[in-house]
Amino acid sequence: MNELKGLIYNLQPFAVHDGPGIRTLIYMKGCPLRCLWCSTPQTQKMGYEIIHIESHCRKCGRCAEVCSNGAIMIPPEGNLMIDRKRCTYCAKCIEICPHQALELAGKYMTVPELFDEIEKDQPFFRRSNGGITMGGGEATMQHEFVAEFLKKCKQHYIHTAMETCGHIAWEHLEKLLTYLDLIYLDIKHMDSPMHKTLTGVANDFVLDNARKVCSSHPVIFRIPVVPGINDSYENISATAKFAAAMGENLLRIELLPYHQFGAQTYFRLGRKYELSGIEPPEDSHMRRLKILVESFGIKAQIGG
């Protein structure tokens, strides 16, 4: 029988904005949404991806020479090009690059292998009442692996949290809740057709799961505040009204100001960033939205 493995993009130790105390944030690969503002597009695909860091590239041609599938081309005048349909992710180009201009996004790990990595941070967890947080991408896309990993964490008395978009079959999410102490759930837009336009999926699953999760577990709603997209008083009011009906398990709403930190990654993946013309929200606007949320009797904070 093959041992269960999960596809992971990265581990971020000493994370302090994704749960109590000092934490290790685990970026899982795969996501059912395609949010226009996604800051980690390299975690969306359930599979490997090649990232090209142009600033490191010297166009020496070694990567093209070693690629047996002809997936890499370097025009006489121009930048390195990757035919991602031809790429088999053998990683030979990455191994031969002397300038570290290519990166493979994704690594398969077993539950024991992943636990061995996060166990190194246990002293920091204990001293700060911290733990681990599953993120992504969308951790629930690999729910079987995540459930086994969370179970092992709980067996070792490690606090567990998960960030989720909420777009998952309830039977899978319910199983994960058995091993979770805290859930962060994104409410990206209250209007379902607009939610589909912005993310690729409607919000029916999301809102239904939010109600169910809040009935049993501590939950923090997160709203990525994107100017001109979902930052209207009407949408924030509708979200706060929805949150006010969730009961005492809804701890607060976190208003996360939009940023452009992930824009460069789209370019490195050979993709277009659709929101390049949008600037982060003004601090004064964020403060007004916070006051608006609080007017519904909900605790609110700006940022995670």
C-alpha positions, 0 to 999 in steps of 0.5 A, spaced: 500 500 500 502 506 498 504 511 503 499 517 503 503 523 500 501 531 500 503 536 495 506 542 499 509 548 496 512 551 502 513 551 510 513 558 513 516 558 520 515 563 525 509 566 522 505 570 527 499 573 523 495 566 522 493 564 529 495 565 536 503 565 538 509 563 533 506 558 528 509 554 522 504 556 516 504 550 511 502 552 504 498 546 500 498 546 493 491 546 489 485 551 490 478 550 487 478 558 486 481 563 481 481 569 485 483 575 481 487 578 487 491 571 489 497 573 492 500 566 491 498 563 484 504 558 485 499 554 489 493 554 485 495 548 481 494 541 483 501 539 481 508 542 479 510 548 476 516 552 474 517 559 476 522 563 472 526 568 476 528 573 470 532 577 474 537 571 476 537 569 468 543 570 464 540 567 458 546 562 458 542 556 454 544 551 459 536 549 461 534 549 453 540 544 452 538 539 457 530 539 456 529 533 452 522 536 450 523 542 447 519 546 452 525 551 453 526 557 448 531 563 448 530 567 442 536 571 440 533 577 442 528 576 448 527 573 454 527 565 456 520 562 454 517 556 457 512 552 453 508 549 459 504 544 456 511 540 453 514 541 460 514 534 464 517 537 470 523 533 470 527 538 474 533 537 469 533 545 467 533 547 475 539 542 477 543 545 471 542 552 472 548 556 475 544 562 477 538 559 480 533 562 475 528 556 475 524 554 481 520 548 482 514 549 485 511 543 489 514 537 493 511 531 495 511 529 503 509 524 507 505 525 514 511 523 518 516 527 513 512 533 514 511 532 521 519 531 522 519 538 519 514 542 523 517 538 530 523 542 529 519 548 531 515 545 537 519 549 542 517 555 539 510 553 539 510 551 547 513 558 549 508 562 545 502 557 545 503 557 538 502 551 533 501 550 526 496 553 520 494 549 514 494 554 508 495 554 501 492 554 496 486 551 499 488 545 504 482 542 504 483 540 496 488 534 500 483 533 505 485 526 506 492 527 507 491 534 511 486 530 516 492 525 517 497 530 519 492 534 523 491 528 527 498 527 528 499 534 531 493 533 536 496 527 538 502 531 540 498 536 543 500 541 538 495 547 536 492 547 530 488 552 525 486 552 518 485 557 513 480 556 508 476 559 502 470 554 504 468 551 498 469 544 499 464 538 500 461 538 508 463 531 509 470 532 508 470 539 512 467 536 517 472 530 518 478 536 518 474 539 524 475 533 528 482 535 529 482 543 528 482 548 534 481 554 530 478 556 523 480 562 518 474 562 513 474 567 507 468 571 505 470 574 499 463 577 496 456 576 499 453 577 492 453 570 489 454 572 481 459 577 483 463 572 487 463 567 481 466 573 477 471 574 482 473 567 484 470 562 478 465 559 483 459 561 487 459 562 494 453 557 496 458 552 499 462 558 502 456 561 506 453 554 508 459 551 510 460 558 514 454 557 518 455 549 520 463 551 522 460 557 526 456 552 530 461 548 533 468 551 532 472 558 533 472 561 527 475 568 524 472 571 518 477 574 513 475 579 508 480 581 502 479 588 501 480 590 494 478 597 492 473 597 487 471 590 487 468 588 494 470 594 498 463 597 498 459 599 504 454 595 501 458 589 501 461 590 507 455 591 511 452 585 508 458 581 510 457 583 517 450 582 518 451 575 516 457 574 521 452 577 526 448 571 526 453 566 527 453 566 534 459 566 539 463 562 536 465 567 530 471 571 534 472 577 529 472 579 522 479 581 519 479 586 514 485 584 510 488 590 505 489 588 498 496 588 496 500 587 490 505 582 493 503 576 488 503 580 482 511 578 480 509 571 481 504 571 475 509 574 470 514 568 473 509 563 471 508 566 464 501 568 466 497 575 466 496 579 473 489 582 472 489 587 477 495 590 475 492 597 475 489 597 482 492 600 488 492 598 495 486 601 499 487 608 503 488 607 511 482 612 512 478 607 508 480 601 512 478 605 518 471 606 516 470 599 514 472 597 521 467 602 524 462 599 520 463 592 521 463 594 529 457 597 528 453 590 527 456 588 534 462 584 531 469 585 533 474 587 527 481 588 526 485 591 520 490 585 518 491 578 520 
